[in-house]
Amino acid sequence: MPKQVDHDQRRREIADAVARLAGKRGLAAVTFREVAAEAGISVALVQHYFGSKQNLLLRTVDIVSVRMAERFAARIGALGSRAGNVDRIRAIAESFLPTDEESRQMMVLYHAVGAVGLTDPDMRGDGAHHNHAALIRVMVELLDAGRAAGEIDDSVDVVAEARLFTAAITGLSAAVLLDALSADQAIDAIDAHLRRLSPAGSR
Amino acid sequence: MPKQVDHDQRRREIADAVARLAGKRGLAAVTFREVAAEAGISVALVQHYFGSKQNLLLRTVDIVSVRMAERFAARIGALGSRAGNVDRIRAIAESFLPTDEESRQMMVLYHAVGAVGLTDPDMRGDGAHHNHAALIRVMVELLDAGRAAGEIDDSVDVVAEARLFTAAITGLSAAVLLDALSADQAIDAIDAHLRRLSPAGSR
């Protein structure tokens, strides 16, 4: 179905244009007119694919989330098949930090849409809330596997840890974006935390 | 100087009006006209005290930060003089969670202004960045004192832990505001994390 593929490709191009605009100038700059100009297509086509501005932002967050998942899948892949669960957790955590222009744009969009969702429940949708819950589930799986493999201490409360660590990742990402911390300082904080989860004897 | 006191009082009233508006309808609703109506004063008076919208938001975040500091000072005071450093850390962490209408409004404003700062460096000022750094310093002091008092394990890297925990607090606060977690789930995550900092023998 080549036609279907073209539509998905077009949606991704528009989402990229939204992420670039939001990353440079904030959500206030994301209008149909600006997005169309950034993507090099007509306003009518943007509206055809996304309907309303709310839908445009929510679908863009979904598309960007898929791209972020691809980023951390690539990082995990690069670790090789012998990588441990804690290595995988670290790779995911680091992929949330704005270490290059693409990740910076993606994280600005993630946080900015999340902030709009604070006062507008319609702007949560499949966005920040859903992604946060999905990330917690991934962390629970990896922490469970890490405990089973003896990488993580039996005393670790996996669900509580997954919730705290997911919050810490998003908080560190925002702190780096706001220049409150450097990416290296955030990585050090993540590493120090993960070391404390290892079995007592191996610390 | 009773006149000075009146000015401070007036600024706090205007800041309260900004926080109520932002908490209900987001930063987009914070206009001079709306703030004046919410505070029951003239637009000219709001402009007299705060000049620009940027200044209004940044000064409001400062005033709200002072109020948040008062909130956690009150919580720490309520613990009594025999409270440990970890109890104080927990009290500060919990005061960041939106557990009542006042704290919900304050945290919405904190996160929303932080989100604007992501793409507008002028909107960081003494706001989110400064507050984040100040909170990290408070955490470093309490963690150091906790280590000295034997409440916290010697192996804990105090600076790295302060950075991670501060990020976790702000991330948990956002997750509760977005209904991704309940306040009780966030408190459980904080407690589980703090338990892991205690000396190995006493866990």
Interface residues (C-beta under 8 A of the other chain):
Chain A: A22 G23 K24 R25 G26 V108 H111 A112 G114 A115 V116 G117 L118 T119 D120 R124 A128 H129 H132 A133 I136 S155 V156 D157 A160 E161 R163 L164 F165 T166 A167 A168 I169 T170 G171 L172 A174 A175 L177 L178 D179 A180 L181 Q185 A186 D188 A189 I190 D191 A192 H193 R196 L197 A200 R203
Chain B: A22 G23 K24 R25 G26 V108 H111 A112 G114 A115 V116 G117 L118 T119 D120 R124 A128 H129 H132 A133 I136 S155 V156 D157 A160 E161 R163 L164 F165 T166 A167 A168 I169 T170 G171 L172 A174 A175 L177 L178 D179 A180 L181 Q185 A186 D188 A189 I190 D191 A192 H193 R196 L197 A200 R203
